[in-house]
């Protein structure tokens, strides 16, 4: 990895919907779908969905903080999720679909905590912000067919994002710019 590149890891429910908002932004070098936060080595999609591994579906983003600062990544992350839902995201329920910010260093922790506090005070949500901030752990890339799903299966992806309730939620809370 180039010396100025950093990693950011976010769990925001279904990882299919978490790639496209970050992908192709200036300063973003790679967005990888995968699993993190659990106890089983090299889990499969089926194992993670069985809720027995402790993993969350997540994205690992390799970025240049000089071009796309971590603070902007946090803003973009918050605008893709329902941070008040402790049981999953939208129609996807269960631990593997819950949200989390996985921090890679103390600076990321401080910035994540500050952004969470700002969101809590913003009045945008009536319920408490429940997205935890956790230490980054081993990230296992998901199977190839999950990578960049929005590009490989654009029609199914759009139908899923709309049908799950995510698209309407984002528009309602963040406007059409998302």
Secondary structure as a PSIPRED ss2 file (coil, helix, strand):
# PSIPRED VFORMAT (PSIPRED V4.0)

   1 X C   1.000  0.000  0.000
   2 X C   1.000  0.000  0.000
   3 X C   1.000  0.000  0.000
   4 X C   1.000  0.000  0.000
   5 X E   0.000  0.000  1.000
   6 X E   0.000  0.000  1.000
   7 X E   0.000  0.000  1.000
   8 X E   0.000  0.000  1.000
   9 X E   0.000  0.000  1.000
  10 X E   0.000  0.000  1.000
  11 X E   0.000  0.000  1.000
  12 X E   0.000  0.000  1.000
  13 X C   1.000  0.000  0.000
  14 X C   1.000  0.000  0.000
  15 X C   1.000  0.000  0.000
  16 X H   0.000  1.000  0.000
  17 X H   0.000  1.000  0.000
  18 X H   0.000  1.000  0.000
  19 X H   0.000  1.000  0.000
  20 X C   1.000  0.000  0.000
  21 X C   1.000  0.000  0.000
  22 X C   1.000  0.000  0.000
  23 X C   1.000  0.000  0.000
  24 X C   1.000  0.000  0.000
  25 X C   1.000  0.000  0.000
  26 X C   1.000  0.000  0.000
  27 X C   1.000  0.000  0.000
  28 X E   0.000  0.000  1.000
  29 X E   0.000  0.000  1.000
  30 X E   0.000  0.000  1.000
  31 X E   0.000  0.000  1.000
  32 X E   0.000  0.000  1.000
  33 X E   0.000  0.000  1.000
  34 X E   0.000  0.000  1.000
  35 X E   0.000  0.000  1.000
  36 X E   0.000  0.000  1.000
  37 X C   1.000  0.000  0.000
  38 X C   1.000  0.000  0.000
  39 X C   1.000  0.000  0.000
  40 X C   1.000  0.000  0.000
  41 X C   1.000  0.000  0.000
  42 X C   1.000  0.000  0.000
  43 X C   1.000  0.000  0.000
  44 X C   1.000  0.000  0.000
  45 X H   0.000  1.000  0.000
  46 X H   0.000  1.000  0.000
  47 X H   0.000  1.000  0.000
  48 X H   0.000  1.000  0.000
  49 X H   0.000  1.000  0.000
  50 X C   1.000  0.000  0.000
  51 X C   1.000  0.000  0.000
  52 X C   1.000  0.000  0.000
  53 X C   1.000  0.000  0.000
  54 X C   1.000  0.000  0.000
  55 X C   1.000  0.000  0.000
  56 X E   0.000  0.000  1.000
  57 X E   0.000  0.000  1.000
  58 X E   0.000  0.000  1.000
  59 X E   0.000  0.000  1.000
  60 X E   0.000  0.000  1.000
  61 X E   0.000  0.000  1.000
  62 X E   0.000  0.000  1.000
  63 X E   0.000  0.000  1.000
  64 X E   0.000  0.000  1.000
  65 X C   1.000  0.000  0.000
  66 X C   1.000  0.000  0.000
  67 X C   1.000  0.000  0.000
  68 X C   1.000  0.000  0.000
  69 X C   1.000  0.000  0.000
  70 X H   0.000  1.000  0.000
  71 X H   0.000  1.000  0.000
  72 X H   0.000  1.000  0.000
  73 X H   0.000  1.000  0.000
  74 X H   0.000  1.000  0.000
  75 X H   0.000  1.000  0.000
  76 X H   0.000  1.000  0.000
  77 X H   0.000  1.000  0.000
  78 X H   0.000  1.000  0.000
  79 X C   1.000  0.000  0.000
  80 X C   1.000  0.000  0.000
  81 X C   1.000  0.000  0.000
  82 X C   1.000  0.000  0.000
  83 X C   1.000  0.000  0.000
  84 X C   1.000  0.000  0.000
  85 X C   1.000  0.000  0.000
  86 X C   1.000  0.000  0.000
  87 X C   1.000  0.000  0.000
  88 X E   0.000  0.000  1.000
  89 X E   0.000  0.000  1.000
  90 X C   1.000  0.000  0.000
  91 X C   1.000  0.000  0.000
  92 X E   0.000  0.000  1.000
  93 X E   0.000  0.000  1.000
  94 X C   1.000  0.000  0.000
  95 X H   0.000  1.000  0.000
  96 X H   0.000  1.000  0.000
  97 X H   0.000  1.000  0.000
  98 X C   1.000  0.000  0.000
  99 X E   0.000  0.000  1.000
 100 X E   0.000  0.000  1.000
 101 X E   0.000  0.000  1.000
 102 X E   0.000  0.000  1.000
 103 X E   0.000  0.000  1.000
 104 X C   1.000  0.000  0.000
 105 X C   1.000  0.000  0.000
 106 X H   0.000  1.000  0.000
 107 X H   0.000  1.000  0.000
 108 X H   0.000  1.000  0.000
 109 X H   0.000  1.000  0.000
 110 X H   0.000  1.000  0.000
 111 X H   0.000  1.000  0.000
 112 X H   0.000  1.000  0.000
 113 X H   0.000  1.000  0.000
 114 X H   0.000  1.000  0.000
 115 X H   0.000  1.000  0.000
 116 X H   0.000  1.000  0.000
 117 X H   0.000  1.000  0.000
 118 X H   0.000  1.000  0.000
 119 X H   0.000  1.000  0.000
 120 X H   0.000  1.000  0.000
 121 X H   0.000  1.000  0.000
 122 X C   1.000  0.000  0.000
 123 X C   1.000  0.000  0.000
 124 X C   1.000  0.000  0.000
 125 X C   1.000  0.000  0.000
 126 X C   1.000  0.000  0.000
 127 X C   1.000  0.000  0.000
 128 X C   1.000  0.000  0.000
 129 X C   1.000  0.000  0.000
 130 X C   1.000  0.000  0.000
 131 X C   1.000  0.000  0.000
 132 X E   0.000  0.000  1.000
 133 X E   0.000  0.000  1.000
 134 X E   0.000  0.000  1.000
 135 X E   0.000  0.000  1.000
 136 X C   1.000  0.000  0.000
 137 X C   1.000  0.000  0.000
 138 X C   1.000  0.000  0.000
 139 X E   0.000  0.000  1.000
 140 X E   0.000  0.000  1.000
 141 X E   0.000  0.000  1.000
 142 X C   1.000  0.000  0.000
 143 X C   1.000  0.000  0.000
 144 X H   0.000  1.000  0.000
 145 X H   0.000  1.000  0.000
 146 X H   0.000  1.000  0.000
 147 X C   1.000  0.000  0.000
 148 X C   1.000  0.000  0.000
 149 X H   0.000  1.000  0.000
 150 X H   0.000  1.000  0.000
 151 X H   0.000  1.000  0.000
 152 X H   0.000  1.000  0.000
 153 X C   1.000  0.000  0.000
 154 X H   0.000  1.000  0.000
 155 X H   0.000  1.000  0.000
 156 X H   0.000  1.000  0.000
 157 X H   0.000  1.000  0.000
 158 X H   0.000  1.000  0.000
 159 X H   0.000  1.000  0.000
 160 X H   0.000  1.000  0.000
 161 X H   0.000  1.000  0.000
 162 X H   0.000  1.000  0.000
 163 X H   0.000  1.000  0.000
 164 X C   1.000  0.000  0.000
 165 X C   1.000  0.000  0.000
 166 X H   0.000  1.000  0.000
 167 X H   0.000  1.000  0.000
 168 X H   0.000  1.000  0.000
 169 X H   0.000  1.000  0.000
 170 X H   0.000  1.000  0.000
 171 X H   0.000  1.000  0.000
 172 X H   0.000  1.000  0.000
 173 X H   0.000  1.000  0.000
 174 X H   0.000  1.000  0.000
 175 X C   1.000  0.000  0.000
 176 X C   1.000  0.000  0.000
 177 X C   1.000  0.000  0.000
 178 X C   1.000  0.000  0.000
